[in-house]
Structure formats: C-alpha cells, structure tokens
C-alpha cells in the first residue's frame, strides 16, 4: 500500500485499498483532473496507463490523488512540506464545492504521514 492512501485512511472511514479504488474511479469519470497535466513528469507513465497503474497497490499516489480525495470527501487537505528541510504548506481544496473539514498530512518528498 502507498503511504498516501494509508494516511488518508486516518481521516476517511475506509480501507486504504478502497480509498485508492474510489479515487481511481473518480479520476476515470472526471478527466479534467488529469488532462493537461504532464503525467510523464509526475509518475513517468504514459497518460493512457495512469489510472490503470494507480489501481495497483505498489504505485505511489501524489497531487492528482490528493486533489481527487478533496472533491470526493469534501475536505481541504493541507500538506506540510518537509522536503529539503523547508516547511511550506501546500493547500488542496475541492473543485467547485465547499469543504466540510480540514485534514493535515506531512510529506518528506518520498513519504506521507497523517497529522492527527
């Protein structure tokens, strides 16, 4: 399992596997979340394989999946960026809808962890 989906399961009452699959379903139905993004740069994958590969538990999640989670579960996700010893918050909010709660995760550049 990817640490991102494990982190999200601390705030969403579902297994990390179910969260991953629901996010992939959402991305399949809402192509604008991934169209226009350079998915080759993000995950070094070809665009047609992005969702198929993301369904595998060995594939790491990132910004696309965080953005989808915001819209699915109507939450704002603040990523505390601890990469390179910097501490900058990265805010993700639902697309075209209000959020009902805010959750925090930290990111080291290679690992996500929930902040409770």
N, C-alpha and C positions, 0 to 999 in steps of 0.2 A: 504494500500500500504506500501511496505517496504521503509525505508529511503534510502537505496542504490539505488533503481530504481528511486526514486524521485530525488536523487542527480544527477544521470546520465542524467535525462531528462533536466537538466540545460545546458547540453552540446550537447545533441543529439536532433534534432528537431522531437521528437516523444513523445507520452504519456508514462508515467512510466509503464502502463499496456502493451503497445505494445513493449517496450524495454524488459520487463520481458519475454514476449512470444517469441520474436526473440532470446533472449539468450537461452531459453529452447530449441527452435528448433535447434539452433546451437549445443548445448550440445548433443542433440539426434543424430545428424549427425557426431559428432566428439568425439567419445568415449574416445580417449586418454586423453582428458582434465579431465576426471573423473576416468578413470581406474587407479588403483594403489593408489588412494587416500583413506584414511580411512574416508569415508563419515559418518560412525557411530560416529566417534570422532568429525567431523566438525558440523554436524547437528543432530546427534543422530537418524539418519534414516538408513534404510536398503538401500543398493545400488540400487536395482530394483525400489524403490519408490522415489528416489531422484528427478528426473526431474518432475514426476507427482506431487509431493508435492510442488516443487518450482513454479509450474504454479499457485498455489493458492496465492492470494494477501496477505494472512496473514503470509506467510513463509518469513523469513529474507534471504536476499542474502548475499554473502560473497566473499571470494577469488576466488572460481570457476567462479562465475558470473562476477567478475571484469576481470578475465583473458579472458573469452569469449568475453566480451564487447571490450576489446583491439583488438582482432582479427577481430571482425565483423566490427567495425568502424575505424580500423587502427589508433588507438590512444594509447599514453602512458598515463597511469593513475598513478599519484603519490598519495599515501595515506599518509597523515600526521597523524602519530600515536600519539594520545594524551592520550593513555591508561596509567594508573598508573603514570601520570604526567611526563612521558617520552615523548620525541619528536623525533621519529625516522621515517624517510621516508621509505615507502615500495613501490618499483617500480614494476609496471606491464607493460609489453610490448607485442605487438602481437607476435604470434608464427610464426616463419619463414617468416616474412614480415616486411618491414619498417613501421614506424608510420608517420602520417601526422601532428599530433598535440599532444600537451601535455595538460592534464587537471589535476586539483587537487581537492581532497576531504579530509576532515578530519574525523577521526574516534576516538571515545572515548572508544571503546571496546564494546559499545552497540548501537551506533548511528553514521550514516554517514551524512555529510552535505557538499554541494558543496562549493568550494572556488572560488569565481569569481574574 
